[in-house]
């Protein structure tokens, strides 16, 4: 998946998270970019956008079944966007759980 698609899904430009050498703090950890949204804010925005896409797809599905939708392709596109966004959200969640598990394993 191209990076600009991920930025479109999250609503945040992907380059805003790439701080380069300036983002590396003196202790060797990566610092958050100055002025950029935090991870929680980006994640919350992504989930809100996912809910919006799913509700749009649901609305178009009802309109298609009742015969009020002129072009069925609108529903197909909306459903595909919602599906891809849900798959991306699930993949990010799975990676976050894996990272948390690995951190807990390292502390033990």
N, C-alpha and C positions, 0 to 999 in steps of 0.2 A: 504494500500500500504506500503510495507516495506520501511524503511528509506534508505537502500542502493539503492533502485530504484529511490528515490527522488534525491539522490546524483548523480546517473548516468544521470538523466534528466538535472539537473542543472550544471553538470560538476564540482561540488565542493563537497568535502567530507562532509557529514552531521556533523561529529564531529568537523569540523573546526568552527562551529557556537556555539558549546557548550563550553562556557568558564568556567562553574562552578561558584564557589564562587568568583573566581578572577575577573569575568566579572561584578560583582556588584560594582558600584562606591559608594563613600561615601554618595552621595545625594540620594541613593536608586534607581538610574536608572541603566539600563543595558548598559555597555560600549561595544563598538565594540571590537572583539578579535584583539589583536596586530598581525599585519602581515597578517591578513585575508582580503579577498576582501570585499568591501562594498556591501550593499544590491543592490544598483543601478548597480554595476558591475555584480553581480550574476544574476540579473534580465535581463540585456542586453544580457549576455551570453546565458541564457536560451531561450530567444526569438530568438537569432541567430540560436541556435541549432534547435528550432522548425521550423524555416524557412528552414533550411537544410533538416530536415526530410520530410517536406511537398514537397519540390522540388524533393527529391529522389523518393518519392511515386508517384508524378506526372510523372516523367521521366519513371519509371517502368510501370505505367499505359499506357502510350503511346506505350512503347515497347511491352506490352502485347496485345494491340489492333492491332498493326501492324504485330504481329507474330514474332517479333525479340527476345522475351523473352523466354528462354528455360524452365524455371521453374516458373509457375504462383505463387507458394508459396512465392517467393521472394517479389512479389508485395503485397501479402496479409499481410506478416509480416511488410513490410515498411508502409503500410497504417494503420495497427493496432498501430504501434509505434507512428506514427504521430497523430492518433486520441487520444491515451492515453496522449501524451504530451500536446496536445491542451486542453484536459479536465483539466489537472493539471494546466496549465497556466491560464485558465479561473477561476478555483477555487481559485488560489492565487490572481488573480485580484479582484474577488468578496470579498475575505476576506480583502484585502487592502482597498477597497471602504467602506466596513462595518466599519473598524477600523477608517478611516478618518471621516466618518459620526459620529461615536461615540465620537471622539475627539472634533469635532465641536459642538456636542450637549452638551458636558461637559463644553465648554467655554461659552456657551450662558447663 
